Amino acid sequence: MGKLAIISDLHVDINKFTLADVAEIASYLKDEGATRLHIAGDITNHFIRDGKEIIATLNSVLPTTFNFGNHDMLNTNSIENNQAAGFLNFTPLQLNHDTVLLPFNGWYDYGFARGETDQQPADDIVASYKNKYWIDKYIQRSEPDPTISRQQAAHLATMLADFQHQGQRVIIATHFVPRQEFISYPTPFNRKAVIWRALGGVLGSKVIGDVISNYQGTVTDVVFGHIHARDGVKVINNINWHCRPIGYRYEWDYTKRWLSERGEPLNFHFAKHPTVQNAFIQDMHHDWDQVLSNAFTLFDY
């Protein structure tokens, strides 16, 4: 018997985590009972440069596997078939005789995009906003986004059918959002809200979520990130859908409480105040239980 911990959206570079911080996070999960770790994407913007060392550091504490998120895909053409040690994309990991972890990167199909009246905008509108405002414009893909998502959904359906035939329990780890229930659409309908409602289309894939929902009874749990909202678990179609990303440091409830207790504004710029930043980092090292509150999922196997 063991325990699998799944986390997402570590963002080592943006959060300015050191390798010692990364090891401490793994050690905290180990203290919580984890015997192995999977990361559901967004490890760093610089995976080619730093990924090997980050994964090796985690592996020194817990056996670690991972799939890519969009940030990990920057500056690489090896998105679906990366050869880095521990990379799993549609490569199942047998946890015990009847439970398998199925990780895959995922993508988006624009199906979650919404206009002012909740209609779905045309694909070219979503693509236009993506190419103007979204970091993914720097990711090189060989097919249009909806095509990639449909291809992945078809491959996923084939694999899940096989697991269903074998009587396996499947835990899915992916990066992008597979259910619209986790996406918030801003109002009122000013220009900024219209843009962000359309950009809901690059948050995840309806078609992938629909495939998963067709295999309730085989798939028991789905863990994902991408959106930095720790929404916990929602039970939909008899499947547990878990959204518990670590996210950016300035988004953490811990950071907001820390600043509030010191009378600092929530938009406090740590980089401009190194003394305060050092105090924050020191406290963070003592408070991983608060920093990581509801930011990981544990499964017995």
C-alpha positions as CSV (number, residue, x, y, z in Angstrom):
1,M,0.0,0.0,0.0
2,G,1.1,3.5,-0.7
3,K,-0.2,7.1,-1.2
4,L,0.1,9.1,-4.4
5,A,0.3,12.9,-4.0
6,I,-0.7,15.0,-7.1
7,I,0.1,18.7,-7.3
8,S,0.1,21.2,-10.1
9,D,1.2,24.7,-11.0
10,L,4.4,24.7,-8.9
11,H,5.8,27.6,-11.1
12,V,9.2,27.3,-9.5
13,D,10.6,30.3,-11.4
14,I,7.7,32.7,-11.0
15,N,7.4,31.8,-7.3
16,K,11.2,32.2,-6.9
17,F,11.4,28.8,-5.2
18,T,14.9,27.5,-4.7
19,L,15.8,23.9,-5.0
20,A,15.8,23.7,-1.2
21,D,12.2,25.0,-1.3
22,V,11.3,22.3,-3.8
23,A,12.8,19.7,-1.6
24,E,10.9,21.1,1.4
25,I,7.6,20.8,-0.5
26,A,8.3,17.2,-1.3
27,S,9.3,16.5,2.3
28,Y,6.1,18.1,3.5
29,L,4.1,15.8,1.2
30,K,6.1,12.8,2.5
31,D,5.3,13.8,6.1
32,E,1.6,13.8,5.0
33,G,2.0,10.2,4.0
34,A,2.8,10.4,0.3
35,T,5.0,7.6,-1.0
36,R,5.2,9.0,-4.6
37,L,4.5,12.3,-6.4
38,H,3.0,13.3,-9.7
39,I,3.0,16.9,-11.0
40,A,0.1,17.8,-13.3
41,G,2.0,20.5,-15.2
42,D,3.4,24.0,-15.0
43,I,6.6,23.2,-13.2
44,T,8.5,26.1,-14.7
45,N,8.7,28.5,-17.7
46,H,12.2,27.2,-18.3
47,F,11.8,23.4,-18.3
48,I,14.6,22.8,-20.9
49,R,17.0,24.7,-18.7
50,D,15.8,23.8,-15.2
51,G,13.4,20.9,-15.4
52,K,15.9,18.1,-15.0
53,E,17.3,19.5,-11.8
54,I,13.9,20.3,-10.3
55,I,12.6,16.7,-11.0
56,A,15.9,15.3,-9.7
57,T,15.5,17.3,-6.5
58,L,11.9,16.0,-6.0
59,N,13.0,12.5,-6.8
60,S,15.6,12.7,-4.0
61,V,12.7,12.9,-1.6
62,L,9.8,11.0,-3.4
63,P,9.6,9.0,-6.6
64,T,8.3,11.7,-9.0
65,T,6.6,11.7,-12.4
66,F,5.0,14.6,-14.3
67,N,3.1,15.7,-17.4
68,F,3.4,19.1,-19.0
69,G,1.4,22.2,-18.6
70,N,1.4,25.1,-21.0
71,H,4.3,26.9,-19.2
72,D,6.5,23.8,-19.5
73,M,5.8,23.7,-23.3
74,L,7.4,27.1,-23.9
75,N,10.6,26.9,-26.0
76,T,10.3,23.2,-26.8
77,N,9.1,21.2,-29.8
78,S,9.0,18.0,-27.7
79,I,5.6,18.5,-26.2
80,E,3.9,15.2,-26.6
81,N,6.9,12.9,-26.6
82,N,9.4,14.5,-24.3
83,Q,12.3,12.2,-23.3
84,A,12.9,13.7,-19.8
85,A,13.0,11.2,-17.1
86,G,9.7,10.8,-15.4
87,F,7.6,12.4,-18.2
88,L,4.3,10.6,-18.6
89,N,1.9,11.6,-21.4
90,F,-0.7,9.0,-22.1
91,T,1.8,6.6,-20.5
92,P,-0.1,4.7,-17.7
93,L,1.6,4.1,-14.3
94,Q,0.3,0.9,-12.6
95,L,0.0,1.7,-8.9
96,N,-1.3,-1.7,-7.9
97,H,-3.0,-4.7,-9.5
98,D,-6.3,-2.8,-10.1
99,T,-5.4,0.9,-10.0
100,V,-3.7,2.9,-12.7
101,L,-2.6,6.6,-12.9
102,L,-3.2,7.9,-16.4
103,P,-1.4,11.3,-16.9
104,F,-1.6,13.3,-20.1
105,N,-0.8,17.0,-20.9
106,G,-4.2,17.9,-22.3
107,W,-5.0,21.0,-24.3
108,Y,-8.0,23.2,-25.2
109,D,-10.7,23.2,-27.8
110,Y,-12.4,26.7,-27.3
111,G,-15.5,25.0,-26.1
112,F,-15.5,26.9,-22.8
113,A,-15.3,30.3,-24.5
114,R,-18.3,32.5,-23.8
115,G,-19.6,35.8,-25.2
116,E,-21.8,38.4,-23.6
117,T,-25.0,36.3,-23.8
118,D,-23.2,33.0,-22.9
119,Q,-23.0,31.9,-26.5
120,Q,-19.8,30.4,-27.8
121,P,-17.8,32.8,-29.9
122,A,-16.4,31.7,-33.2
123,D,-13.0,30.0,-33.0
124,D,-11.2,32.7,-34.9
125,I,-12.3,35.3,-32.3
126,V,-10.9,33.1,-29.5
127,A,-7.7,32.4,-31.4
128,S,-7.3,36.2,-32.0
129,Y,-7.5,37.0,-28.3
130,K,-5.2,34.1,-27.5
131,N,-2.5,35.4,-29.9
132,K,-2.9,38.9,-28.6
133,Y,-3.0,38.3,-24.8
134,W,-2.0,34.7,-23.9
135,I,1.4,33.3,-23.2
136,D,0.6,30.3,-25.3
137,K,1.1,32.3,-28.4
138,Y,4.8,31.4,-28.0
139,I,4.1,27.6,-28.1
140,Q,4.6,26.0,-31.5
141,R,1.9,23.4,-32.3
142,S,1.5,21.6,-35.6
143,E,-2.4,21.7,-35.7
144,P,-5.1,24.2,-34.7
145,D,-6.0,24.0,-31.0
146,P,-9.4,22.3,-31.4
147,T,-7.9,19.7,-33.7
148,I,-5.2,18.8,-31.1
149,S,-7.8,18.5,-28.4
150,R,-10.1,16.3,-30.5
151,Q,-7.1,14.0,-31.3
152,Q,-6.3,13.7,-27.6
153,A,-9.9,13.0,-26.8
154,A,-10.0,10.2,-29.3
155,H,-6.8,8.6,-28.0
156,L,-8.1,9.0,-24.4
157,A,-11.3,7.2,-25.3
158,T,-9.4,4.3,-26.8
159,M,-7.3,3.9,-23.6
160,L,-10.2,4.2,-21.2
161,A,-12.2,1.6,-23.1
162,D,-9.2,-0.8,-22.7
163,F,-9.0,0.0,-19.0
164,Q,-12.8,-0.5,-18.6
165,H,-12.4,-3.9,-20.3
166,Q,-9.6,-4.8,-17.9
167,G,-11.7,-3.8,-14.9
168,Q,-9.1,-1.2,-13.8
169,R,-9.7,1.8,-11.6
170,V,-8.3,4.9,-13.4
171,I,-7.0,8.1,-11.7
172,I,-6.4,10.8,-14.4
173,A,-3.9,13.6,-14.0
174,T,-4.0,16.4,-16.6
175,H,-3.2,20.0,-16.7
176,F,-6.1,21.8,-18.5
177,V,-9.6,22.2,-17.2
178,P,-12.0,19.4,-18.3
179,R,-15.2,20.7,-16.7
180,Q,-16.9,24.1,-17.3
181,E,-18.2,24.1,-13.7
182,F,-14.7,25.2,-12.6
183,I,-14.5,28.2,-14.8
184,S,-15.6,31.7,-13.7
185,Y,-16.8,34.2,-16.3
186,P,-16.4,37.9,-15.3
187,T,-19.1,40.5,-15.5
188,P,-20.2,43.3,-16.1
189,F,-19.7,43.2,-19.8
190,N,-17.0,45.8,-20.3
191,R,-14.2,45.3,-22.8
192,K,-12.0,43.5,-20.3
193,A,-14.7,41.1,-19.3
194,V,-15.5,40.3,-22.9
195,I,-11.9,39.4,-23.5
196,W,-11.6,37.2,-20.5
197,R,-14.9,35.4,-21.2
198,A,-13.6,34.5,-24.6
199,L,-10.3,33.4,-23.2
200,G,-12.2,30.8,-21.2
201,G,-11.8,28.9,-24.4
202,V,-8.1,28.4,-23.8
203,L,-8.6,27.1,-20.2
204,G,-9.5,23.5,-21.1
205,S,-11.4,21.1,-23.3
206,K,-15.1,20.2,-23.2
207,V,-14.6,17.3,-25.5
208,I,-12.0,15.7,-23.2
209,G,-14.2,16.2,-20.2
210,D,-17.1,14.6,-22.1
211,V,-15.0,11.5,-22.9
212,I,-13.9,11.1,-19.3
213,S,-17.6,11.4,-18.2
214,N,-18.5,8.5,-20.5
215,Y,-16.3,6.2,-18.3
216,Q,-17.7,6.8,-14.9
217,G,-17.1,3.6,-12.9
218,T,-13.7,3.2,-14.6
219,V,-12.4,6.8,-13.9
220,T,-13.0,7.6,-10.3
221,D,-10.9,10.8,-10.0
222,V,-9.5,13.5,-12.2
223,V,-6.9,16.0,-11.0
224,F,-6.0,19.1,-12.9
225,G,-4.8,22.7,-12.5
226,H,-4.1,25.6,-14.9
227,I,-6.7,27.8,-13.3
228,H,-5.2,29.0,-10.0
229,A,-8.3,28.5,-7.9
230,R,-8.2,25.9,-5.2
231,D,-11.7,24.7,-5.7
232,G,-11.2,21.4,-4.0
233,V,-13.3,18.5,-5.3
234,K,-16.7,18.5,-7.2
235,V,-18.6,15.3,-7.8
236,I,-20.0,15.3,-11.3
237,N,-21.3,12.3,-13.2
238,N,-20.1,10.1,-10.2
239,I,-16.5,11.2,-10.8
240,N,-14.4,13.2,-8.4
241,W,-12.9,16.2,-10.1
242,H,-10.1,17.8,-8.1
243,C,-8.7,21.3,-8.7
244,R,-6.0,22.2,-6.1
245,P,-3.2,24.1,-7.9
246,I,-0.4,25.7,-5.9
247,G,-0.5,28.7,-8.2
248,Y,1.4,32.0,-8.0
249,R,2.7,33.3,-4.6
250,Y,0.7,36.5,-4.8
251,E,-2.5,34.5,-5.2
252,W,-2.1,32.4,-2.0
253,D,-4.4,33.0,0.9
254,Y,-1.3,32.7,3.0
255,T,0.3,35.7,1.3
256,K,-2.8,37.8,1.6
257,R,-3.0,37.0,5.4
258,W,0.7,37.7,5.9
259,L,0.4,41.1,4.2
260,S,-2.8,42.0,6.0
261,E,-1.3,41.2,9.4
262,R,1.5,43.7,8.6
263,G,-0.7,46.4,7.3
264,E,0.6,46.0,3.7
265,P,-1.6,46.3,0.6
266,L,-2.5,43.1,-1.3
267,N,-0.6,44.4,-4.3
268,F,2.6,44.8,-2.3
269,H,5.7,44.5,-4.5
270,F,8.1,42.2,-2.7
271,A,10.9,42.7,-5.2
272,K,11.1,46.4,-4.2
273,H,11.3,45.6,-0.5
274,P,14.0,42.9,-0.1
275,T,13.9,43.1,3.7
276,V,10.2,42.4,3.8
277,Q,10.6,39.7,1.1
278,N,13.2,37.9,3.2
279,A,10.9,38.0,6.2
280,F,8.1,36.5,4.1
281,I,10.4,33.7,2.8
282,Q,11.6,32.9,6.3
283,D,8.0,32.6,7.6
284,M,7.0,30.6,4.5
285,H,9.6,28.0,5.4
286,H,8.0,27.5,8.7
287,D,4.4,27.5,7.4
288,W,4.3,25.0,4.5
289,D,1.1,23.6,6.1
290,Q,-0.6,26.9,5.5
291,V,1.0,27.6,2.1
292,L,0.0,24.2,0.8
293,S,-3.4,24.1,2.4
294,N,-5.8,22.4,0.0
295,A,-3.0,22.5,-2.7
296,F,-2.5,18.7,-3.2
297,T,-4.6,15.5,-3.5
298,L,-3.7,12.2,-1.9
299,F,-4.8,8.8,-3.1
300,D,-4.4,5.5,-1.4
301,Y,-3.2,2.7,-3.6
